[in-house]
Amino acid sequence: PQGEPRRMAYGMLANSVEATKEASVQFAADARCVDVCLRGLEAGDEAIRVAAAKCVKAAAKRAPAFRGALAKKGGIAPLVAMAETGSVEAAMRAAWALANLAVDSAANKTAIREGRGLAALVNLLRRQRAASPLAASSLRNYEGEALRERAAQGLDALCQGDAKNQEAVVLAGGAEPLVRLLRDSKATQMARLRAAFATYRLATSPANWRALGE
C-alpha cells in the first residue's frame, strides 16, 4: 500500500506488535518481519519510520535472533539516521530500538558504535535539556523527557560489559550529560534511573574515573 493506506497499515502493525509479549514474540518469529521492518525504516514518511521502529523495539526485546538478523540486513543505519535527524518522537523511538538491539549482543554493540549510533545517543542527551516547569504538562516536554530516558537507556545497553563502548561514550562527551541528567531534580524518576545505570557502566572502566569525577 502507498501513502495514507501504508501509513495506517504500519501504524496498526506497530500497535499490534507492542500490545502484548505474545504478539511481539509471534511477530519476531515470522520470517517476513525483518524485511517488513527494514522497508518501514527506509520509508520516506516519518510516521512509517516511527511505526517500524516501534516494531523493532518490541521484537528485539523478545527475540535474540531478530536482533542479529536485522543488524545483518542493515537495520542499524536507518535507526541511527532517525536518531540524528528525526523529530523528537522519531529520535526517541530510534534510541529505544537501538537500546534493545544492543542487549546481549556484542556484535550489535560494536556495529552501533562503528555506525555512529553511540555518538548519536550522546548528542541526543547533550541537546535535550529539561523543559521549563511551566511546560511540564505539555506534549513536547513529555516527549523530551522520554527522549532523554531512552538515550540514556541506549548508552546503558551499549556499555554493559563492553569496555570499548564505555570509553567511547566518555570520549564522545557523554559523561557530563549523563551526570547532569542523574542530578536533574526536574527529570523523571525513570530518566534519572537510566542515567544512573549508564553512569555506573562508565565507572566500571578505570580510564573513565577522571572524567566522571570532574
Salt bridges, closest charged atoms under 4 A:
GLU4 OE1 - ARG7 NH1 2.07
GLU18 OE2 - LYS57 NZ 2.76
ASP30 OD2 - ARG32 NH2 2.73
ASP35 OD1 - LYS73 NZ 3.01
ASP45 OD2 - ARG7 NH2 2.49
GLU46 OE2 - ARG49 NH2 3.95
GLU84 OE1 - ARG116 NH2 2.78
GLU89 OE2 - ARG93 NE 3.96
GLU114 OE2 - ARG113 NH2 3.95
GLU145 OE2 - ARG148 NH2 2.89
GLU149 OE2 - ARG150 NH2 3.38
GLU149 OE2 - ARG194 NE 3.78
ASP156 OD1 - ARG201 NE 2.55
GLU176 OE2 - ARG180 NH1 2.68
ASP184 OD2 - ARG148 NH2 3.02
GLU214 OE2 - ARG210 NE 3.52
